[in-house]
Amino acid sequence: MTETKRNLKVSCLINPRAANSRWMRRKFLRAYLKKKLPGEIYDGLDDMRTTMDRAVAACQDSGTIVAMGGDGTIADTLQGIFVAGRQNDVLFGVIPFGSGNAFRKAFAIPKNPLRAIDYLVEGVPRSIDLMEVEGRIAAFASVGATARVTGEKLRGTVMGIWGHLLAARRLFDTPSDRKTLELYDGYDKSGPFETKTITSNFFDCIVAKTNYFGYSWNIAPRA
């Protein structure tokens, strides 16, 4: 970690239910995190709203915000950073500790949480490209079947991959009907564009700023 980063207060937002609620049982991991990234640790985040609100509050006095969990925790933390309007001012870090690993794999973050902590301490900040979908900040999103499954899972009580598997029944009643996508500030095979409208009959569509989606599915190897 550079001297500049060492002087920034760190706030770590942890999903206590990620990785089958192993956080409280991983005593060495907790001690290692406190040693390597001293600062505030918030591990009472039980839902999306709580995580977002905590991220907004942490942005007021922290220069580094770390999300510890899966893709859901990462997304909620990023949303809070953008709601606070601090996306250009704070550093954002990730410690994988959940079932969703698409964001981690896209940016070559070590899967082992101890190695990921070292990666944060020793790494060099980089800019990443995100998108906004109906008011939500994301690295990837879906329209159609996968979106219905995700919505069903979020309304349920089963977390992680098992929640998605239970919600997968929505795949069987998703119609391949006509849908319209409105894209802004993007690129296609002709180059950059400001706006673009696509109308098509499809079962599922994935829009991503990364090459991985969902549970580590490599959907765009050359992205």
N, C-alpha and C positions, 0 to 999 in steps of 0.2 A: 504494500500500500504506500502510495506517495505521501510526502509530508502534508500536502494539501488535503488529502483524503483523511489523514489521521486527525486533523483538526475539526472534522465535521461530526456533529453528534449523530449517532446511529439509533434508529428505531426499527426494531424487528417485529413484524406482525406474523403471528404463528397461528395456523389452523390446528387446534388441539385434537380435532377428529380425523385429521389426515393420517395416512399410513396406519389405519386401524387403531387410532388413538395411542400410538406408541410414544408420543412426545414425553409424557410424564414418566414413562418407564426408562427412558434413555438418559440416565443420570450423567454419563460421561459426555454425551452430546451436548446436554444443557450447559455443563461446566466449560466445555470447549468453546461453545458459542459466546459465553460471557467473557471468556479470556481473550479470544481473538477479536471479537466485535463488541467491546464494552459499550453499554448504552442502555436504552429502554427496551424491555421485552414485554410484549403484549400477547398473552396466550389464552385470553378468555373470549376469543372471537368465534361466536357460534353460527353466524349467518352472514350473508352478503352485505346487508345494511350495516351491521356492526363493524365489519372489516373496512368498508368504505369510509364510514364516519371516523374510525380510528386513524386511517391513512390521512384523511383531511386534517385532523387535529395534529398528527405527527409532523405534517409538512410545515406547520407554523414555526417550529423550533428545531427541526432536524435537517441536516444536510444530506443524509443518506437514509433511504427507506428500503428495508429488506423484507421480502415476502417469503415465508417458509411454508410450503404446502405444495399442492398440485396446481394445475392450470386454472382452476376456479379461484383459488386464493390469489394467484398472480393477477388475474383479470380484475378482481375486486379491488386489490391494492392499487393497480394502475388507474382504475376509475377514480379512486379517491384522490390520487395525485393530480389528475387532470381537473377534477371538480375544484380542487384547491387552487388551480391555476399555476402549479409549481413544476410542471413538466420540464421546463427549461432551466430550473434552478436546483433541483435535487438529483442525487445519484440514486439509481434503482438497482437493487440486487436481488438475486434469486437463490434460495437454498431448497433443492428438490426434497419434498417429503410428502408425496401423495401419489395417486394412481395416474393422474394426467401428466404426461411428460413431453408433450409436443413443443411447448415453449423452450424447455430445457434443451431438448435435442437440436432444435433449430439454431441455438446459439452456442452449442458445444459446451454446455455447462455440465460438470461432472455429476453423475447420478448419486454417488456417495455423498451424503450431506457434510461429512467432515472434509472431504476434498473440495466440495463446493465452497465451504467457509474459507479454506485456504485460497481458493480461486478468487474470492471477493477481496481478500486482504492483499494479495499479490498482483491482482489484475490491473488492467488499464481501462479506464472508461471508454465506451464507444457509443455512437448514436445508433438508434434502431428506428425502423419505420413501422408505424402503427396506422390504424384506420378507425374511423368512427362510423358505427352502424346504428342508426336510430337512437342516437344519444349515448351509446355505449362505446367505450374505447376497447379495441381488440387487435390481436395479431392475426386472428382468423375467425371466420364466421361461416354459417351455412344457411341456405334457403331451401325449404322443402323437407324431405324425410328426416335428415339428420337434425334439423332444427326442431322438428316435432318431438323427436326422441329426447333431445336436450331439455326442452320445455317440460316434458312429462317427468323427467328425472328431477328437475329443480323443484317441482311441486310435490315430490315424494319425500320420504324420510330416510331412504337407504342411500348412503353416500358411496362415492367412488365408482369403480367399474361395475360393481354389482347393481348399483342404481341404474346405470345406463343399460345393462343387460335386461333388467326388469322392464324398463321403459321401451325396449326395442320392439315390443309388440305393436307400437304405433307405425312401424315400417309397413305392416301388412294392410293398413287402411289409408295409406297416403296416396292420393291420386297424382298421376302424371299430367297435371293440367297446365294451362297456359299461365305463365308468370312473367312479370316485368321487373327487371333490375335497373336501377338508376345508379350509375357509377360516376364518381367525381375524382379529378386529379389523379389519374392513373396512367398505365402504360398498356399498350397492346402491340401486336406485331407490326403496326404501322408507326409506332412511336408514342410519345406522350399525348394525352388528351385531357381537356378540362372537364367535359361531361360526355357521357355515353349511355344510351338506353339500349338494353337488350331484352327482347321479348321472345320467349321460346316455351315449348312444352317440355318439361323435364321432371324427373323424379326427385333429383337432389342436385344441389349446386353448392360448391365450396369456394369461398372467396378468401384468399389468404395473402398475408405479407411474409409468410414463412414457407418453408418446404415441407414442414410437418403439420399434422392436424390430428386432433383427438388423442387417442392413446398411442401416440408415436407412429401414426400412419404417414409414410413418406409419399405425399400426393403430388409433389412438384419437385423432383430431384434437381432440376436445373434452376430453381428459383434463387 
